[in-house]
Amino acid sequence: MEHKNDESLELEGQEKETFLKRYKVVLLNDDFTSMDFVVEILMEVFSHPLDSAINIMLAIHREGRGVCGVYTFEVAETKISQVKKRAKENEYPLKAIMEEE
């Protein structure tokens, strides 16, 4: 049986806390990305149905930002990476950020 010292137990606690935290993925408005592309991203990357995707896109357009979903850190990071890749492929400056919930 492995014996753990106080330092390793503390580190494990921090890792568990990070694992349990939830993060919002937020899309930010810009003057160039098309509304259709944002709806497509919301449906394909974030699995929103069309009506929900349109509502979030309109919030992004009107308020400058919109929450796409809440995920664990790793999933949020992956979603942001997918948005960045697809935006770059389509030559849009669309940005996604992560915020602790």
MARRO-504493 format. One record per residue (C-alpha): residue in three letters; x, y, z. Coordinates in Angstrom, 2 decimals. Each point is the difference from the previous one (the first is absolute). Layout:
REM MARRO-504493
   type         x         y         z
    ALA         X         Y         Z
...
REM end
This chain:
REM MARRO-504493
   type         x         y         z
    MET      0.00      0.00      0.00
    GLU      1.37      3.38     -1.01
    HIS      0.51      2.57      2.75
    LYS     -0.78      3.59     -0.95
    ASN      1.51      2.98      1.74
    ASP     -1.91      3.19      0.85
    GLU      1.33      1.79     -3.09
    SER     -1.27     -2.66     -2.42
    LEU     -3.38     -0.06      1.77
    GLU     -0.26      3.77     -0.34
    LEU      0.86     -0.22     -3.71
    GLU     -2.61     -2.70     -0.50
    GLY     -2.57      2.25      1.69
    GLN      0.86      2.86     -2.34
    GLU     -0.25     -2.27     -3.04
    LYS     -3.37     -1.28      1.18
    GLU     -1.22      3.57      0.58
    THR      1.04      1.00     -3.53
    PHE     -1.67     -3.13     -1.37
    LEU     -3.27      0.88      1.75
    LYS     -0.03      3.65     -1.08
    ARG     -2.19      0.95     -2.94
    TYR      0.86      2.49     -2.71
    LYS     -2.19      2.04     -2.31
    VAL      1.01      0.18     -3.64
    VAL     -0.90      3.45     -1.32
    LEU      0.00      1.20     -3.61
    LEU      0.88      3.65     -0.53
    ASN     -1.54      2.28     -2.60
    ASP      2.05      1.50     -2.80
    ASP     -0.85      2.06     -3.09
    PHE      1.00     -2.64     -2.56
    THR     -1.21     -3.50      0.92
    SER     -3.30     -0.79     -1.70
    MET     -3.07     -0.79      2.08
    ASP     -0.47     -3.19     -2.03
    PHE      3.51     -1.17      0.91
    VAL     -0.63      0.65      3.70
    VAL     -3.24     -2.01     -0.18
    GLU      1.89     -2.80     -1.77
    ILE      2.67     -0.02      2.75
    LEU     -2.65     -0.06      2.72
    MET     -1.75     -2.95     -1.63
    GLU      3.04     -2.03     -1.04
    VAL      2.52      0.68      2.78
    PHE     -2.39      0.59      2.90
    SER     -2.90     -2.26     -1.14
    HIS     -2.68      2.67      0.34
    PRO     -3.22     -0.46     -1.98
    LEU     -0.72      2.70     -2.60
    ASP     -2.33      2.13      2.16
    SER      2.42      0.04      2.93
    ALA      2.95      0.76     -2.33
    ILE     -1.87      2.96     -1.49
    ASN     -0.87      1.37      3.46
    ILE      3.62     -0.26      1.18
    MET      1.26      1.57     -3.25
    LEU     -2.41      2.92      0.50
    ALA      1.24      0.43      3.59
    ILE      3.58      0.09     -1.31
    HIS     -1.01      2.58     -2.60
    ARG     -1.96      2.22      2.42
    GLU      2.00     -0.38      3.22
    GLY      3.48     -0.63     -1.39
    ARG      0.24     -3.50      1.44
    GLY     -1.98     -3.17      0.52
    VAL      0.44     -3.13      2.10
    CYS      0.16     -3.13     -2.15
    GLY      0.16     -2.54      2.81
    VAL      1.53     -0.97      3.33
    TYR      2.59     -2.77      0.12
    THR      2.91     -1.48      1.88
    PHE      3.31      1.77     -0.67
    GLU      1.20     -2.57     -2.54
    VAL     -3.24     -0.02     -1.98
    ALA     -0.19      3.81      0.00
    GLU      3.58      0.15     -1.25
    THR     -0.83     -2.45     -2.79
    LYS     -3.08      1.96     -1.06
    ILE      2.01      3.24     -0.13
    SER      2.65     -1.72     -2.09
    GLN     -2.67     -1.27     -2.42
    VAL     -1.48      3.50     -0.36
    LYS      3.44      1.51     -0.60
    LYS      0.86     -2.61     -2.64
    ARG     -3.28      0.35     -1.89
    ALA      0.05      3.79      0.16
    LYS      3.54      0.05     -1.41
    GLU     -0.92     -2.46     -2.78
    ASN     -2.91      2.28     -0.96
    GLU      2.04      3.20      0.40
    TYR     -2.11      1.42      2.81
    PRO      1.36      1.72      3.12
    LEU     -2.57     -1.71      2.28
    LYS      1.34     -0.38      3.54
    ALA     -1.05     -2.37      2.77
    ILE      1.11      0.42      3.60
    MET     -0.37     -1.98      3.20
    GLU     -1.26      1.42      3.29
    GLU     -0.21     -1.79      3.32
    GLU     -3.63     -0.47      0.96
REM end
